[in-house]
Amino acid sequence: MTAAAATLDTSLPSVVRSLAALERHLGVRLLNRTTRSIHLTEEGAQYLERCRGILSAMQDAEASVVSGQAEPQGRLAVTASIVFGRRYVAQIVSEFLRRHPNVNAELLLVDRVVNLIEEGFDVAVRIGHLSDSSLVATQVGQVRRVVCATPQYLRRYGVPRTPEDLRKHRCIRHVGTSPRNEWQFQMGRRRVAIPITCLITCNDFDCALSACTDGLGHGMFLSYQVASYIKSGMLRYVLEKFETEPLPVQVVYAHSRLLSSKVRAFADACVRTLRGVPFD
């Protein structure tokens, strides 16, 4: 506290009063203080980290105004779903790091929605509609939920003509695409959920795809995940006219007037690259 007062060129009582006022404003204790020691509470550590990010963004903004274009630098935290991230985002990150040697990156690939602000991430590439209106999103494409099977399976068990026909077929469920034992279809103006008989349920995409390409049953995937298998003839689409509306692919970051140069540059790189990708 004494060192902080000296740095700010003010008195120790003034620093103590300012800290107490901040804690009253936030409604939480930021520091645990005794006569012998002082340390951050858990809430204080979170608040400090968030404030450091804000200060870093302000410094980037000031540097951008002064120099005309600030060179991206510092930590860049990016997240995407596992398969999409492996296939597209990892390559964008690698190219970005080659272009901007003063940036170091953290790439988290996980099949859940990461809270960018609470978990300290700068940019996400997401599939699906946003539920958080505080985020900025740029759509770069769209993907379809598709059902497919091998030609051999279809010859042996027949081609389903309507979603209800799936009740008589074996299905492979990838948890990331189908959280429940049902698949969604569009039938006229109605969206319907069809219960499926799961021969195998996998939390791993590669395992689910392998079961499908081995001819064990129908699988529901996202179109980009199976596009090469469709093109090669290893898999065939079924029930295409009953597909639900496509899902948007979006580059997402937190809304801020003081967006750092590294975040802006990386988001722009994602948009440029992904808009040229055919996802099915």
N, C-alpha and C positions, 0 to 999 in steps of 0.2 A: 504494500500500500504506500509506503514511504517512497519507494522507487517510482511508482506511478505518479505520485504527486510531483516528484522532481522532474519527470519527463514532461508532464503537462504544465510545469511552471506554476503550480498552484499549491495551496496548503493541504496538509493531510486531512484536517477536518472537512474541507471542501470535497475531497475525494470520497470520504466516508459518507457524507450526506448525499452525494450524487449516486453512489452505489445503492444506498438505502432507498432512494427515490425510484431507481430503476427496478429494484426488487418489488416495491409496492405496486408499481405500474404493471409489472408482469404477473404479479401474484404468486411468485415462486422465489425460493432462496437460491441464489446463484453461487454463493461461497459459504463454506463452513469455517467459522473463525473461532480460534481459541487464543489464549495469551501466548501460546508457544508456536502455533502453526496456523496456516490458512490454505485451504485447497478448494477446488471446484466441486460443486455438487454435480450429479448426473445431468440435471437440467442446465446447470451453468456451462458444462462442457459442450452440450449440444448447441446452446445459444452462442457460445464463443466461436464454434466451428462455422455456424451459419453466418455470423457477422464477418468472420474472416473472408468467406466467400463473397459477401457483399462488397467488402473493401477491395478485394481483388478485382471484381468486376468494375468498380469505380476507377481503379488505377488503370485498367485496360482502356476504359472509355476516355479517360483524360489523355492517355498516351496516344490514342487514336486521333483525338482532336489536334494534339500538338504535332504529331508526325505525319498526319494524313492517312496513314495505314499502319497500325500496330502489327508487328510480327507475332503470330500466335506463339504462346509459350505457356509452360506449366502443365498441371495435371488435367487430362481430359477423360471424363468417365462416361462410358457409352454402354447401353444395354439393348438387347434384342432377344427374340425367342431363339431357341437352340438351333434348330435346323436352318431357319432364315439367316441367323447370325453367322453360322458356319459358311453358308453358301454365298452370301453377299456382303455382309457387314464387315467381317474380318478382313477381307481384301481391301475395302475402302479405308479401314483404319491403318493397315500397313502402308498403303500408298500415301495417306495423309502424313504419317510419321516420316516417310522418306522426304516429303516436300517441306516439312516443318521440323527440323531436328531439335528445336528447343521445347517440343511438346513430348510428354510421356503419357501413355494411355492405360486406362483400366477398361477391359471389355468383359462385361458380365452377360453370359448367355444363359437364360433361364426361362422356363415356360410359365411365367406368372407376370402380372402387371407390377412393375417396380415403381414405387412412389419416388419420382425424380427428386423432389425437394427434401423429403424426410430421409432418403437414403443417399443423398449427395451425388446424384448423377446429372450430367449435363444434357445428354441427348439420348433419345430412345428411337428405335425404328419399330413400329408397332403394326400389327395386323388386327383390324377391328375398329369399332367406333369408340371414341373417347367418352369417358364419363366425367372427366375433370375439365371444366370450362376455363380454368386458369392457365391451361397449357396452350402453346402455339403449335399448330399442326399443319404440315404441308403434305397433301396427298401426292404420291408418286406413282400410283398404280392401283390395281385391285387383283384379288385372287378369288377363286371359286372353291366352295366345298364340293368335292366330287366323290362319287362312288365308283369303284373299279374292281375288276377281277381279271384273272388270266383267261385267255381264250380256251384253254383246256378245261378249266372249271366250268365255264359257261356252256361248253359242248356237253359236258357230263350232266350238269344239273339244270341247264336251261337258263335263259336270259330273263330276269325279272322285268315285267312290263309296267308295273305300278309299284309305288313304295310298299303297299301292303304285301306284295309278293315276297318281300324280304323276310317275312315271318317264317317262310318255309326254307330259308337259306341259312347257311352258316356265315357268320360275320366276324370280322377281326376289329377290335376296338383299340384305337390309340387314345389314351387318356387325354393327351394334349389337344386333340381335335374333338373328341367326344367325351365330355366329363361324365355323362350318364349312359346307361344302357338303352339309349334311344338315339335315333337320328332324325334330324329336322328336314322336312321337305315342304315345298310350296305346291299346293294342289288348288288351282284356280286362285281365288282370293284368300284362301285359308292356308295358314302355316300349321302343319301337323307334325306331331312327334310319333314316330313309329318305333315301338319296342323291338329290339333286336336280340337274337340268340347268339351270344358271344362264344365262339369256339376258343378264343384266346383274347385276353385283355393285357395290353402292354403299356407301361409308362414310357417306354423308349421307342422313338420313331423307327429306328433301323430295324428293331425286332418286329414291329408291326408290319412294316413294308416287306420284310423278308418272308413273313408268314403269308402275305398276300401274293407275292411273286412266286412262292412255292405252291400256289394253287389251293390253299386251305380255305379260302372263302372270299367274301366281299370285304373291302376296306374302304373307309371314308377318310380322305386326306384333303389337304389343300392342293390346288392345281399345280403350283410351282414344284411341289414335292415329288410329283409323279410324272411331270411333263415329259421327261426323257424316256420313261418306261412306256408311256403311251405312244410316243413317236417311234420307238423301236418295235412296237407291236407286242411287247411282253405283257402289257396290261391293256384292257379295253374299258372305256367309260360305259356305265349303264345309268339309266334313269336321268339323263341329262335334262330333259324338259321339266323335271320336278325339282331342279336345284333351287335353293334359296338365293336371295340377292347376294351379289359378290361382296366381299369384305374389302374395305380400303386398306392400302398399305401407306403408312404415314410416317414422316420424320417429325419428331416431337421434341420440344424443349420448353422450359418454364418461361412464362411471359416476363420480360424485363426490358425496361428502357435502357438499361446499362448492360446489354448483352456483351460478354467478352469476345474479343476477336477470335479466339480459338473455337468457341462454340459456334459463332456465326459462320466461320470458315468451314468447320466440319459439317454443319448442317447443310450448307450450300453444296459441299462435295457430295453428300449423300443424295441430295435432290437431283443434282446433275447426273450422277451415275445411275441411280435406280429408275429414273424416268425413261431410260433407254432399254430397260430390261423387259422382255416378254415373260410374264409370270405364268403363262399356261400355253 
